Amino acid sequence: QALDLLGRKIWQDRSHGLQLMMQRLQVDLEAATTSRCQQWALSLSETLQRAVKVTQDLGAALQKESPDRVLANASCYLHLFGHISVAWMWLRQANVAEARLADTGITEADRNFLEGKLQAAQYFFHWELPTVAQDIVLLQNRDDTCLEMRGEWFWASGAAKPPTARLAKSAILNQTERCPFGHLSARSPSPGLDENAP
């Protein structure tokens, strides 16, 4: 999904989907009227601006650099926009909650529910959204730490060798025997899995 998003979908129709998202998100940013919702809106707006900038940089890099390097941290891009999307949903809920709390006729139970919504929104904006800052840095730098890793580097000299393909295949088949779904069983293994292969 991450590779599909960064490698294909974000660029479709000249990134029209991203433009639509920004337009609709802007409506909710402007709807924030209380001090805490405005604070969260500002945080989300700044994160979105940085995400758009890194998207533009990655698009330009795809035209000039190795796609493997540019897409190496696609999971960070998915994490970035996933958190932006979730923060957007929390801002929308917070805007509604603040408006409802201004109604002096609401019940105590409703007030508690709405305050809980706002506290949950605060958690996301204070604890979760800031985590994407590292994603942005890795994407901007096109960090190659994971890309350049080699399988043989996991094994020190003299250490036990990794499981053979036969052992790995056997573990898969053992798992399918315990699978509760009828279409996954030892008698009908995954496509392409040959029980007689070496």
Backbone torsions as a table, in degrees:
resi	resn	phi	psi	omega
1	GLN	NA	-41.1	-179.5
2	ALA	-64.2	-46.1	178.8
3	LEU	-64.0	-38.1	-180.0
4	ASP	-66.7	-39.0	179.6
5	LEU	-65.7	-53.6	-175.9
6	LEU	-77.9	-31.3	-176.8
7	GLY	-86.0	-18.4	-174.7
8	ARG	-141.4	-58.0	-167.0
9	LYS	-66.5	-37.5	-176.1
10	ILE	-65.4	-21.2	-176.4
11	TRP	-97.8	-5.5	-177.5
12	GLN	-63.0	140.2	178.6
13	ASP	52.4	43.5	178.6
14	ARG	55.2	41.9	179.1
15	SER	60.1	34.3	-179.3
16	HIS	-62.4	-35.2	178.9
17	GLY	-61.5	-42.0	179.0
18	LEU	-65.8	-39.0	178.7
19	GLN	-63.5	-41.5	177.8
20	LEU	-63.6	-42.2	178.3
21	MET	-58.9	-44.8	-178.6
22	MET	-64.3	-39.6	-179.9
23	GLN	-64.1	-45.0	-178.4
24	ARG	-71.2	-36.0	178.3
25	LEU	-65.5	-36.2	-179.2
26	GLN	-59.9	-34.3	178.7
27	VAL	-60.4	-43.6	-179.2
28	ASP	-75.5	-29.0	174.7
29	LEU	-63.9	-42.3	-178.9
30	GLU	-74.7	-19.6	-179.6
31	ALA	-79.4	-10.1	179.0
32	ALA	-72.7	117.3	-174.7
33	THR	-116.3	-23.3	179.4
34	THR	-88.0	163.4	-174.5
35	SER	-62.2	-42.9	-177.3
36	ARG	-73.2	-36.8	176.9
37	CYS	-67.5	-35.4	177.6
38	GLN	-66.9	-36.1	176.7
39	GLN	-63.1	-44.2	179.8
40	TRP	-68.2	-38.1	178.5
41	ALA	-62.6	-39.8	178.8
42	LEU	-65.1	-42.6	178.3
43	SER	-61.5	-43.4	179.7
44	LEU	-67.6	-41.0	179.7
45	SER	-62.0	-43.6	180.0
46	GLU	-65.0	-40.0	178.6
47	THR	-65.3	-41.6	179.2
48	LEU	-63.5	-41.7	179.0
49	GLN	-61.5	-41.2	178.3
50	ARG	-67.7	-35.7	178.8
51	ALA	-67.3	-39.8	177.9
52	VAL	-65.4	-40.8	179.2
53	LYS	-63.5	-44.3	-179.8
54	VAL	-67.9	-31.0	176.1
55	THR	-64.0	-44.5	178.1
56	GLN	-62.2	-41.3	179.5
57	ASP	-64.6	-41.7	-179.7
58	LEU	-68.1	-36.5	177.3
59	GLY	-62.2	-43.6	177.9
60	ALA	-65.8	-38.8	-179.1
61	ALA	-66.1	-34.7	179.1
62	LEU	-63.5	-23.5	178.8
63	GLN	-81.1	-18.4	-172.4
64	LYS	-122.8	-27.9	-173.1
65	GLU	-108.6	175.7	177.2
66	SER	-65.4	127.6	177.4
67	PRO	-57.8	-33.6	179.3
68	ASP	-58.8	-42.7	-179.5
69	ARG	-69.9	-43.3	-177.1
70	VAL	-66.8	-36.4	-176.6
71	LEU	-93.1	0.3	-174.8
72	ALA	-59.3	-31.9	-178.2
73	ASN	-111.2	36.9	-179.9
74	ALA	-59.0	-31.1	178.9
75	SER	-62.3	-32.6	176.5
76	CYS	-66.5	-36.3	179.5
77	TYR	-67.6	-41.5	177.6
78	LEU	-64.4	-42.2	177.5
79	HIS	-61.5	-42.0	-179.4
80	LEU	-59.9	-53.9	-177.0
81	PHE	-75.8	-25.3	172.8
82	GLY	-63.1	-44.7	179.8
83	HIS	-69.4	-35.4	175.9
84	ILE	-62.5	-42.6	-179.4
85	SER	-65.2	-43.5	179.8
86	VAL	-67.4	-40.2	177.0
87	ALA	-61.0	-38.9	176.9
88	TRP	-59.5	-45.8	179.8
89	MET	-64.0	-37.5	178.1
90	TRP	-68.3	-36.1	177.9
91	LEU	-65.2	-41.3	178.1
92	ARG	-60.9	-44.6	178.9
93	GLN	-65.7	-38.7	-179.7
94	ALA	-65.8	-40.0	177.7
95	ASN	-59.4	-43.8	179.4
96	VAL	-67.1	-42.8	-178.6
97	ALA	-61.9	-42.6	179.3
98	GLU	-63.3	-40.2	179.3
99	ALA	-65.5	-40.3	-180.0
100	ARG	-68.1	-36.8	-179.1
101	LEU	-66.8	-22.2	178.0
102	ALA	-72.7	-13.5	178.6
103	ASP	-81.7	114.7	-176.8
104	THR	-71.5	-9.6	-176.6
105	GLY	-93.0	3.2	-177.4
106	ILE	-74.8	155.4	-179.2
107	THR	-77.7	165.3	178.0
108	GLU	-64.0	-37.5	179.0
109	ALA	-64.3	-42.5	177.9
110	ASP	-65.3	-39.0	179.4
111	ARG	-62.4	-44.1	179.1
112	ASN	-62.4	-41.3	178.8
113	PHE	-61.2	-44.9	-177.8
114	LEU	-69.0	-38.6	177.0
115	GLU	-64.5	-35.2	176.1
116	GLY	-63.9	-39.2	176.5
117	LYS	-59.9	-45.2	-178.2
118	LEU	-67.1	-36.3	179.0
119	GLN	-69.1	-37.8	177.0
120	ALA	-65.7	-39.2	176.8
121	ALA	-62.7	-42.5	179.1
122	GLN	-61.1	-41.5	178.0
123	TYR	-57.2	-46.8	-176.3
124	PHE	-64.8	-43.0	-178.1
125	PHE	-71.2	-29.5	-178.4
126	HIS	-89.6	-30.8	-172.5
127	TRP	-109.4	-34.4	-172.4
128	GLU	-100.0	-51.0	-177.1
129	LEU	-57.4	-39.1	179.3
130	PRO	-61.4	-19.6	-177.1
131	THR	-67.5	-17.7	-177.9
132	VAL	-76.2	-9.3	179.0
133	ALA	-58.1	-40.4	178.7
134	GLN	-68.1	-36.2	176.4
135	ASP	-59.5	-43.4	-178.9
136	ILE	-62.8	-42.0	179.3
137	VAL	-62.9	-46.3	-179.6
138	LEU	-62.7	-39.0	179.2
139	LEU	-70.1	-42.9	179.8
140	GLN	-62.0	-41.6	-177.7
141	ASN	-82.2	-8.1	-174.2
142	ARG	47.5	54.4	-176.7
143	ASP	-57.3	134.3	-175.7
144	ASP	-109.4	17.1	-177.3
145	THR	-55.8	-52.1	-179.2
146	CYS	-73.7	-37.0	-178.4
147	LEU	-60.6	-39.4	-174.3
148	GLU	-88.1	-3.0	179.1
149	MET	-67.7	144.4	179.6
150	ARG	-119.9	143.6	-177.4
151	GLY	-58.4	-38.9	-176.1
152	GLU	-69.6	-15.8	179.9
153	TRP	-74.6	-12.8	178.1
154	PHE	-75.2	-15.5	-170.6
155	TRP	-115.4	115.9	179.9
156	ALA	-72.8	160.2	179.1
157	SER	-60.8	127.6	178.5
158	GLY	86.2	-7.0	-179.6
159	ALA	-76.2	161.8	178.8
160	ALA	-61.7	141.0	-179.7
161	LYS	-75.0	157.7	179.4
162	PRO	-64.8	158.8	-179.9
163	PRO	-56.5	146.5	177.8
164	THR	-73.4	166.6	178.8
165	ALA	-60.2	-35.5	-179.0
166	ARG	-64.4	-42.8	179.9
167	LEU	-66.3	-40.2	179.2
168	ALA	-64.3	-41.7	179.4
169	LYS	-65.0	-38.6	179.4
170	SER	-63.6	-38.7	179.0
171	ALA	-63.8	-38.5	178.8
172	ILE	-63.9	-45.4	-179.3
173	LEU	-64.5	-36.5	178.0
174	ASN	-64.9	-35.9	178.2
175	GLN	-67.2	-40.3	-177.1
176	THR	-67.9	-27.4	177.4
177	GLU	-63.4	-30.5	-178.5
178	ARG	-93.1	-2.0	-176.8
179	CYS	-70.5	131.4	-177.6
180	PRO	-75.0	-8.9	-176.9
181	PHE	-90.3	132.9	-174.7
182	GLY	-62.6	-30.9	-176.0
183	HIS	-80.7	-3.1	175.1
184	LEU	-121.5	99.8	179.6
185	SER	-145.6	168.4	179.5
186	ALA	-62.8	-23.3	-179.8
187	ARG	-84.1	-17.4	177.7
188	SER	-133.5	73.6	-176.7
189	PRO	-66.8	171.8	-179.5
190	SER	-58.1	147.6	179.5
191	PRO	-56.2	137.6	177.7
192	GLY	86.0	-3.4	180.0
193	LEU	-94.9	105.2	-175.7
194	ASP	-94.5	114.1	-178.2
195	GLU	-63.9	-22.3	-177.2
196	ASN	-95.5	2.8	-179.0
197	ALA	-70.9	150.5	-179.6
198	PRO	-68.0	NA	NA
